[in-house]
Amino acid sequence: MPDFIDKEACQQRSSDTHHEDLIIKVRQHLEEDLCFRGRTSFVGIVQRDETIILSGQLPSYHLKQLLQEAVRRVPGVQYVENQTHIK
C-alpha cells in the first residue's frame, strides 16, 4: 500500500464491514426461519469478535433456545451469547 494510505484504518474498515456482513447474514437467516420471520426487529444483534450477542425480549424460553440454535447454525458464527429475556 502507498505510504499515504492509513493501513490501520483500512484494516478497521475491513473488520467493520465483516461484522456488518455477518450481522446481515444472521438477520437474513432468521427471516428465513418460520419461528422468527417478520419478528427479527425485536431481536438485537451485535458482534464482538467471533461472538454474536443477542438481546431483546421473547415470549417463551423455547423461542429463546430456538433463536440461539438458529443463530449458531449461521456460517461464520463461532459463539452465541444469548442475553434475551423472557416476558
Backbone atoms as SQL, in Angstrom:
CREATE TABLE atoms (id INTEGER PRIMARY KEY, chain TEXT, resi INTEGER, resn TEXT, atom TEXT, x REAL, y REAL, z REAL);
INSERT INTO atoms VALUES
  (1, 'A', 1, 'MET', 'N', 0.833, -1.172, 0.000),
  (2, 'A', 1, 'MET', 'CA', 0.000, 0.000, 0.000),
  (3, 'A', 1, 'MET', 'C', 0.885, 1.245, 0.000),
  (4, 'A', 2, 'PRO', 'N', 0.486, 2.266, -0.734),
  (5, 'A', 2, 'PRO', 'CA', 1.268, 3.502, -0.710),
  (6, 'A', 2, 'PRO', 'C', 1.314, 4.089, 0.701),
  (7, 'A', 3, 'ASP', 'N', 2.355, 4.907, 0.985),
  (8, 'A', 3, 'ASP', 'CA', 2.558, 5.479, 2.309),
  (9, 'A', 3, 'ASP', 'C', 1.413, 6.387, 2.747),
  (10, 'A', 4, 'PHE', 'N', 0.735, 7.027, 1.804),
  (11, 'A', 4, 'PHE', 'CA', -0.304, 7.989, 2.171),
  (12, 'A', 4, 'PHE', 'C', -1.615, 7.306, 2.583),
  (13, 'A', 5, 'ILE', 'N', -1.697, 5.992, 2.465),
  (14, 'A', 5, 'ILE', 'CA', -2.899, 5.260, 2.866),
  (15, 'A', 5, 'ILE', 'C', -2.693, 4.723, 4.275),
  (16, 'A', 6, 'ASP', 'N', -3.632, 5.007, 5.136),
  (17, 'A', 6, 'ASP', 'CA', -3.575, 4.561, 6.532),
  (18, 'A', 6, 'ASP', 'C', -3.966, 3.087, 6.592),
  (19, 'A', 7, 'LYS', 'N', -2.961, 2.217, 6.721),
  (20, 'A', 7, 'LYS', 'CA', -3.196, 0.765, 6.706),
  (21, 'A', 7, 'LYS', 'C', -4.108, 0.338, 7.855),
  (22, 'A', 8, 'GLU', 'N', -3.890, 0.909, 9.024),
  (23, 'A', 8, 'GLU', 'CA', -4.694, 0.532, 10.195),
  (24, 'A', 8, 'GLU', 'C', -6.168, 0.910, 9.983),
  (25, 'A', 9, 'ALA', 'N', -6.415, 2.075, 9.416),
  (26, 'A', 9, 'ALA', 'CA', -7.790, 2.496, 9.156),
  (27, 'A', 9, 'ALA', 'C', -8.450, 1.576, 8.131),
  (28, 'A', 10, 'CYS', 'N', -7.703, 1.170, 7.122),
  (29, 'A', 10, 'CYS', 'CA', -8.244, 0.254, 6.111),
  (30, 'A', 10, 'CYS', 'C', -8.585, -1.093, 6.731),
  (31, 'A', 11, 'GLN', 'N', -7.711, -1.591, 7.595),
  (32, 'A', 11, 'GLN', 'CA', -7.978, -2.869, 8.253),
  (33, 'A', 11, 'GLN', 'C', -9.196, -2.760, 9.154),
  (34, 'A', 12, 'GLN', 'N', -9.348, -1.636, 9.866),
  (35, 'A', 12, 'GLN', 'CA', -10.501, -1.438, 10.746),
  (36, 'A', 12, 'GLN', 'C', -11.784, -1.405, 9.922),
  (37, 'A', 13, 'ARG', 'N', -11.781, -0.690, 8.794),
  (38, 'A', 13, 'ARG', 'CA', -12.965, -0.641, 7.934),
  (39, 'A', 13, 'ARG', 'C', -13.299, -2.019, 7.405),
  (40, 'A', 14, 'SER', 'N', -12.280, -2.791, 7.051),
  (41, 'A', 14, 'SER', 'CA', -12.490, -4.151, 6.570),
  (42, 'A', 14, 'SER', 'C', -13.120, -5.003, 7.666),
  (43, 'A', 15, 'SER', 'N', -12.637, -4.851, 8.895),
  (44, 'A', 15, 'SER', 'CA', -13.186, -5.586, 10.026),
  (45, 'A', 15, 'SER', 'C', -14.627, -5.166, 10.301),
  (46, 'A', 16, 'ASP', 'N', -14.904, -3.854, 10.243),
  (47, 'A', 16, 'ASP', 'CA', -16.264, -3.354, 10.452),
  (48, 'A', 16, 'ASP', 'C', -17.205, -3.910, 9.395),
  (49, 'A', 17, 'THR', 'N', -16.744, -3.943, 8.145),
  (50, 'A', 17, 'THR', 'CA', -17.560, -4.476, 7.059),
  (51, 'A', 17, 'THR', 'C', -17.836, -5.948, 7.278),
  (52, 'A', 18, 'HIS', 'N', -16.839, -6.709, 7.745),
  (53, 'A', 18, 'HIS', 'CA', -17.024, -8.128, 8.035),
  (54, 'A', 18, 'HIS', 'C', -18.081, -8.303, 9.116),
  (55, 'A', 19, 'HIS', 'N', -18.031, -7.475, 10.172),
  (56, 'A', 19, 'HIS', 'CA', -19.018, -7.561, 11.250),
  (57, 'A', 19, 'HIS', 'C', -20.406, -7.257, 10.723),
  (58, 'A', 20, 'GLU', 'N', -20.531, -6.196, 9.911),
  (59, 'A', 20, 'GLU', 'CA', -21.828, -5.840, 9.339),
  (60, 'A', 20, 'GLU', 'C', -22.339, -6.964, 8.454),
  (61, 'A', 21, 'ASP', 'N', -21.461, -7.569, 7.669),
  (62, 'A', 21, 'ASP', 'CA', -21.859, -8.660, 6.783),
  (63, 'A', 21, 'ASP', 'C', -22.388, -9.846, 7.580),
  (64, 'A', 22, 'LEU', 'N', -21.731, -10.198, 8.673),
  (65, 'A', 22, 'LEU', 'CA', -22.168, -11.335, 9.472),
  (66, 'A', 22, 'LEU', 'C', -23.498, -11.033, 10.159),
  (67, 'A', 23, 'ILE', 'N', -23.669, -9.819, 10.648),
  (68, 'A', 23, 'ILE', 'CA', -24.933, -9.437, 11.274),
  (69, 'A', 23, 'ILE', 'C', -26.064, -9.494, 10.248),
  (70, 'A', 24, 'ILE', 'N', -25.803, -9.024, 9.039),
  (71, 'A', 24, 'ILE', 'CA', -26.809, -9.095, 7.966),
  (72, 'A', 24, 'ILE', 'C', -27.132, -10.550, 7.661),
  (73, 'A', 25, 'LYS', 'N', -26.115, -11.390, 7.606),
  (74, 'A', 25, 'LYS', 'CA', -26.308, -12.814, 7.341),
  (75, 'A', 25, 'LYS', 'C', -27.176, -13.461, 8.425),
  (76, 'A', 26, 'VAL', 'N', -26.918, -13.099, 9.689),
  (77, 'A', 26, 'VAL', 'CA', -27.706, -13.640, 10.802),
  (78, 'A', 26, 'VAL', 'C', -29.160, -13.204, 10.668),
  (79, 'A', 27, 'ARG', 'N', -29.400, -11.910, 10.398),
  (80, 'A', 27, 'ARG', 'CA', -30.778, -11.419, 10.240),
  (81, 'A', 27, 'ARG', 'C', -31.485, -12.128, 9.084),
  (82, 'A', 28, 'GLN', 'N', -30.797, -12.294, 7.968),
  (83, 'A', 28, 'GLN', 'CA', -31.396, -12.979, 6.816),
  (84, 'A', 28, 'GLN', 'C', -31.749, -14.418, 7.166),
  (85, 'A', 29, 'HIS', 'N', -30.861, -15.083, 7.883),
  (86, 'A', 29, 'HIS', 'CA', -31.105, -16.464, 8.296),
  (87, 'A', 29, 'HIS', 'C', -32.344, -16.538, 9.193),
  (88, 'A', 30, 'LEU', 'N', -32.470, -15.584, 10.112),
  (89, 'A', 30, 'LEU', 'CA', -33.632, -15.579, 10.998),
  (90, 'A', 30, 'LEU', 'C', -34.919, -15.278, 10.230),
  (91, 'A', 31, 'GLU', 'N', -34.841, -14.402, 9.231),
  (92, 'A', 31, 'GLU', 'CA', -36.027, -14.094, 8.414),
  (93, 'A', 31, 'GLU', 'C', -36.501, -15.313, 7.629),
  (94, 'A', 32, 'GLU', 'N', -35.595, -16.224, 7.323),
  (95, 'A', 32, 'GLU', 'CA', -35.960, -17.445, 6.599),
  (96, 'A', 32, 'GLU', 'C', -36.539, -18.505, 7.534),
  (97, 'A', 33, 'ASP', 'N', -36.342, -18.332, 8.831),
  (98, 'A', 33, 'ASP', 'CA', -36.833, -19.284, 9.825),
  (99, 'A', 33, 'ASP', 'C', -38.299, -18.964, 10.144),
  (100, 'A', 34, 'LEU', 'N', -39.173, -19.943, 10.034),
  (101, 'A', 34, 'LEU', 'CA', -40.605, -19.707, 10.244),
  (102, 'A', 34, 'LEU', 'C', -40.918, -19.161, 11.638),
  (103, 'A', 35, 'CYS', 'N', -40.142, -19.509, 12.628),
  (104, 'A', 35, 'CYS', 'CA', -40.384, -19.027, 14.003),
  (105, 'A', 35, 'CYS', 'C', -40.095, -17.537, 14.154),
  (106, 'A', 36, 'PHE', 'N', -39.213, -16.996, 13.319),
  (107, 'A', 36, 'PHE', 'CA', -38.766, -15.617, 13.510),
  (108, 'A', 36, 'PHE', 'C', -39.064, -14.701, 12.337),
  (109, 'A', 37, 'ARG', 'N', -39.622, -15.225, 11.271),
  (110, 'A', 37, 'ARG', 'CA', -39.932, -14.413, 10.095),
  (111, 'A', 37, 'ARG', 'C', -40.827, -13.239, 10.497),
  (112, 'A', 38, 'GLY', 'N', -40.402, -12.031, 10.144),
  (113, 'A', 38, 'GLY', 'CA', -41.169, -10.835, 10.458),
  (114, 'A', 38, 'GLY', 'C', -41.002, -10.346, 11.884),
  (115, 'A', 39, 'ARG', 'N', -40.200, -11.022, 12.675),
  (116, 'A', 39, 'ARG', 'CA', -40.017, -10.652, 14.080),
  (117, 'A', 39, 'ARG', 'C', -38.573, -10.294, 14.417),
  (118, 'A', 40, 'THR', 'N', -37.725, -10.237, 13.431),
  (119, 'A', 40, 'THR', 'CA', -36.298, -10.021, 13.721),
  (120, 'A', 40, 'THR', 'C', -36.007, -8.615, 14.230),
  (121, 'A', 41, 'SER', 'N', -36.915, -7.669, 14.009),
  (122, 'A', 41, 'SER', 'CA', -36.671, -6.310, 14.512),
  (123, 'A', 41, 'SER', 'C', -36.741, -6.257, 16.034),
  (124, 'A', 42, 'PHE', 'N', -37.309, -7.292, 16.654),
  (125, 'A', 42, 'PHE', 'CA', -37.411, -7.341, 18.109),
  (126, 'A', 42, 'PHE', 'C', -36.166, -7.956, 18.760),
  (127, 'A', 43, 'VAL', 'N', -35.242, -8.406, 17.931),
  (128, 'A', 43, 'VAL', 'CA', -34.025, -9.042, 18.441),
  (129, 'A', 43, 'VAL', 'C', -32.836, -8.157, 18.119),
  (130, 'A', 44, 'GLY', 'N', -32.092, -7.778, 19.165),
  (131, 'A', 44, 'GLY', 'CA', -30.868, -7.027, 18.956),
  (132, 'A', 44, 'GLY', 'C', -29.740, -7.989, 18.625),
  (133, 'A', 45, 'ILE', 'N', -28.949, -7.637, 17.620),
  (134, 'A', 45, 'ILE', 'CA', -27.835, -8.492, 17.205),
  (135, 'A', 45, 'ILE', 'C', -26.584, -7.631, 17.108),
  (136, 'A', 46, 'VAL', 'N', -25.571, -8.010, 17.880),
  (137, 'A', 46, 'VAL', 'CA', -24.300, -7.297, 17.887),
  (138, 'A', 46, 'VAL', 'C', -23.202, -8.341, 17.757),
  (139, 'A', 47, 'GLN', 'N', -22.114, -7.950, 17.110),
  (140, 'A', 47, 'GLN', 'CA', -20.976, -8.862, 17.009),
  (141, 'A', 47, 'GLN', 'C', -19.800, -8.291, 17.768),
  (142, 'A', 48, 'ARG', 'N', -19.190, -9.132, 18.590),
  (143, 'A', 48, 'ARG', 'CA', -17.947, -8.790, 19.292),
  (144, 'A', 48, 'ARG', 'C', -16.965, -9.904, 18.976),
  (145, 'A', 49, 'ASP', 'N', -15.982, -9.584, 18.161),
  (146, 'A', 49, 'ASP', 'CA', -15.009, -10.571, 17.689),
  (147, 'A', 49, 'ASP', 'C', -15.742, -11.730, 17.006),
  (148, 'A', 50, 'GLU', 'N', -15.604, -12.935, 17.521),
  (149, 'A', 50, 'GLU', 'CA', -16.233, -14.106, 16.896),
  (150, 'A', 50, 'GLU', 'C', -17.572, -14.456, 17.537),
  (151, 'A', 51, 'THR', 'N', -18.068, -13.568, 18.406),
  (152, 'A', 51, 'THR', 'CA', -19.285, -13.854, 19.152),
  (153, 'A', 51, 'THR', 'C', -20.439, -12.993, 18.672),
  (154, 'A', 52, 'ILE', 'N', -21.585, -13.607, 18.460),
  (155, 'A', 52, 'ILE', 'CA', -22.824, -12.884, 18.181),
  (156, 'A', 52, 'ILE', 'C', -23.564, -12.762, 19.509),
  (157, 'A', 53, 'ILE', 'N', -23.943, -11.533, 19.859),
  (158, 'A', 53, 'ILE', 'CA', -24.652, -11.273, 21.103),
  (159, 'A', 53, 'ILE', 'C', -26.092, -10.921, 20.766),
  (160, 'A', 54, 'LEU', 'N', -27.022, -11.673, 21.353),
  (161, 'A', 54, 'LEU', 'CA', -28.451, -11.480, 21.113),
  (162, 'A', 54, 'LEU', 'C', -29.076, -10.798, 22.321),
  (163, 'A', 55, 'SER', 'N', -29.987, -9.861, 22.074),
  (164, 'A', 55, 'SER', 'CA', -30.696, -9.194, 23.164),
  (165, 'A', 55, 'SER', 'C', -32.147, -8.967, 22.746),
  (166, 'A', 56, 'GLY', 'N', -32.962, -8.585, 23.709),
  (167, 'A', 56, 'GLY', 'CA', -34.373, -8.340, 23.448),
  (168, 'A', 56, 'GLY', 'C', -35.240, -9.193, 24.350),
  (169, 'A', 57, 'GLN', 'N', -36.546, -9.199, 24.064),
  (170, 'A', 57, 'GLN', 'CA', -37.484, -9.979, 24.866),
  (171, 'A', 57, 'GLN', 'C', -38.243, -10.950, 23.977),
  (172, 'A', 58, 'LEU', 'N', -38.414, -12.144, 24.483),
  (173, 'A', 58, 'LEU', 'CA', -39.153, -13.188, 23.783),
  (174, 'A', 58, 'LEU', 'C', -40.252, -13.717, 24.703),
  (175, 'A', 59, 'PRO', 'N', -41.330, -14.257, 24.126),
  (176, 'A', 59, 'PRO', 'CA', -42.447, -14.708, 24.956),
  (177, 'A', 59, 'PRO', 'C', -42.224, -16.034, 25.667),
  (178, 'A', 60, 'SER', 'N', -41.196, -16.807, 25.268),
  (179, 'A', 60, 'SER', 'CA', -41.011, -18.109, 25.927),
  (180, 'A', 60, 'SER', 'C', -39.541, -18.533, 25.907),
  (181, 'A', 61, 'TYR', 'N', -39.225, -19.392, 26.866),
  (182, 'A', 61, 'TYR', 'CA', -37.878, -19.959, 26.936),
  (183, 'A', 61, 'TYR', 'C', -37.604, -20.801, 25.685),
  (184, 'A', 62, 'HIS', 'N', -38.628, -21.481, 25.196),
  (185, 'A', 62, 'HIS', 'CA', -38.494, -22.309, 23.998),
  (186, 'A', 62, 'HIS', 'C', -38.018, -21.466, 22.806),
  (187, 'A', 63, 'LEU', 'N', -38.631, -20.293, 22.601),
  (188, 'A', 63, 'LEU', 'CA', -38.200, -19.425, 21.499),
  (189, 'A', 63, 'LEU', 'C', -36.782, -18.898, 21.728),
  (190, 'A', 64, 'LYS', 'N', -36.440, -18.668, 22.973),
  (191, 'A', 64, 'LYS', 'CA', -35.074, -18.223, 23.293),
  (192, 'A', 64, 'LYS', 'C', -34.071, -19.273, 22.835),
  (193, 'A', 65, 'GLN', 'N', -34.350, -20.527, 23.113),
  (194, 'A', 65, 'GLN', 'CA', -33.462, -21.617, 22.708),
  (195, 'A', 65, 'GLN', 'C', -33.451, -21.789, 21.186),
  (196, 'A', 66, 'LEU', 'N', -34.630, -21.687, 20.557),
  (197, 'A', 66, 'LEU', 'CA', -34.688, -21.792, 19.092),
  (198, 'A', 66, 'LEU', 'C', -33.876, -20.683, 18.430),
  (199, 'A', 67, 'LEU', 'N', -33.970, -19.473, 18.974),
  (200, 'A', 67, 'LEU', 'CA', -33.212, -18.345, 18.441),
  (201, 'A', 67, 'LEU', 'C', -31.712, -18.625, 18.523),
  (202, 'A', 68, 'GLN', 'N', -31.278, -19.055, 19.666),
  (203, 'A', 68, 'GLN', 'CA', -29.858, -19.332, 19.874),
  (204, 'A', 68, 'GLN', 'C', -29.358, -20.398, 18.901),
  (205, 'A', 69, 'GLU', 'N', -30.112, -21.455, 18.743),
  (206, 'A', 69, 'GLU', 'CA', -29.691, -22.533, 17.845),
  (207, 'A', 69, 'GLU', 'C', -29.728, -22.104, 16.381),
  (208, 'A', 70, 'ALA', 'N', -30.713, -21.285, 16.005),
  (209, 'A', 70, 'ALA', 'CA', -30.791, -20.796, 14.626),
  (210, 'A', 70, 'ALA', 'C', -29.568, -19.940, 14.301),
  (211, 'A', 71, 'VAL', 'N', -29.177, -19.082, 15.227),
  (212, 'A', 71, 'VAL', 'CA', -28.015, -18.212, 15.006),
  (213, 'A', 71, 'VAL', 'C', -26.729, -19.032, 15.002),
  (214, 'A', 72, 'ARG', 'N', -26.649, -20.008, 15.858),
  (215, 'A', 72, 'ARG', 'CA', -25.448, -20.855, 15.933),
  (216, 'A', 72, 'ARG', 'C', -25.165, -21.559, 14.606),
  (217, 'A', 73, 'ARG', 'N', -26.201, -21.843, 13.833),
  (218, 'A', 73, 'ARG', 'CA', -26.037, -22.557, 12.557),
  (219, 'A', 73, 'ARG', 'C', -25.628, -21.668, 11.389),
  (220, 'A', 74, 'VAL', 'N', -25.572, -20.358, 11.600),
  (221, 'A', 74, 'VAL', 'CA', -25.191, -19.443, 10.510),
  (222, 'A', 74, 'VAL', 'C', -23.692, -19.585, 10.247),
  (223, 'A', 75, 'PRO', 'N', -23.302, -19.812, 8.995),
  (224, 'A', 75, 'PRO', 'CA', -21.880, -19.910, 8.678),
  (225, 'A', 75, 'PRO', 'C', -21.136, -18.639, 9.087),
  (226, 'A', 76, 'GLY', 'N', -20.021, -18.809, 9.780),
  (227, 'A', 76, 'GLY', 'CA', -19.226, -17.668, 10.237),
  (228, 'A', 76, 'GLY', 'C', -19.424, -17.342, 11.701),
  (229, 'A', 77, 'VAL', 'N', -20.507, -17.843, 12.290),
  (230, 'A', 77, 'VAL', 'CA', -20.749, -17.604, 13.714),
  (231, 'A', 77, 'VAL', 'C', -19.989, -18.650, 14.515),
  (232, 'A', 78, 'GLN', 'N', -19.121, -18.189, 15.405),
  (233, 'A', 78, 'GLN', 'CA', -18.335, -19.101, 16.230),
  (234, 'A', 78, 'GLN', 'C', -18.994, -19.330, 17.583),
  (235, 'A', 79, 'TYR', 'N', -19.475, -18.242, 18.200),
  (236, 'A', 79, 'TYR', 'CA', -20.073, -18.327, 19.530),
  (237, 'A', 79, 'TYR', 'C', -21.339, -17.480, 19.568),
  (238, 'A', 80, 'VAL', 'N', -22.291, -17.867, 20.425),
  (239, 'A', 80, 'VAL', 'CA', -23.519, -17.108, 20.609),
  (240, 'A', 80, 'VAL', 'C', -23.673, -16.805, 22.091),
  (241, 'A', 81, 'GLU', 'N', -23.864, -15.556, 22.401),
  (242, 'A', 81, 'GLU', 'CA', -24.157, -15.126, 23.775),
  (243, 'A', 81, 'GLU', 'C', -25.603, -14.644, 23.772),
  (244, 'A', 82, 'ASN', 'N', -26.482, -15.431, 24.362),
  (245, 'A', 82, 'ASN', 'CA', -27.904, -15.144, 24.329),
  (246, 'A', 82, 'ASN', 'C', -28.308, -14.369, 25.575),
  (247, 'A', 83, 'GLN', 'N', -28.469, -13.056, 25.437),
  (248, 'A', 83, 'GLN', 'CA', -28.867, -12.197, 26.550),
  (249, 'A', 83, 'GLN', 'C', -30.348, -11.826, 26.478),
  (250, 'A', 84, 'THR', 'N', -31.125, -12.549, 25.674),
  (251, 'A', 84, 'THR', 'CA', -32.551, -12.241, 25.583),
  (252, 'A', 84, 'THR', 'C', -33.239, -12.582, 26.898),
  (253, 'A', 85, 'HIS', 'N', -34.354, -11.914, 27.140),
  (254, 'A', 85, 'HIS', 'CA', -35.136, -12.114, 28.357),
  (255, 'A', 85, 'HIS', 'C', -36.514, -12.643, 27.992),
  (256, 'A', 86, 'ILE', 'N', -37.130, -13.348, 28.914),
  (257, 'A', 86, 'ILE', 'CA', -38.484, -13.855, 28.710),
  (258, 'A', 86, 'ILE', 'C', -39.452, -12.840, 29.312),
  (259, 'A', 87, 'LYS', 'N', -40.491, -12.517, 28.565),
  (260, 'A', 87, 'LYS', 'CA', -41.510, -11.564, 29.051),
  (261, 'A', 87, 'LYS', 'C', -42.279, -12.153, 30.202);
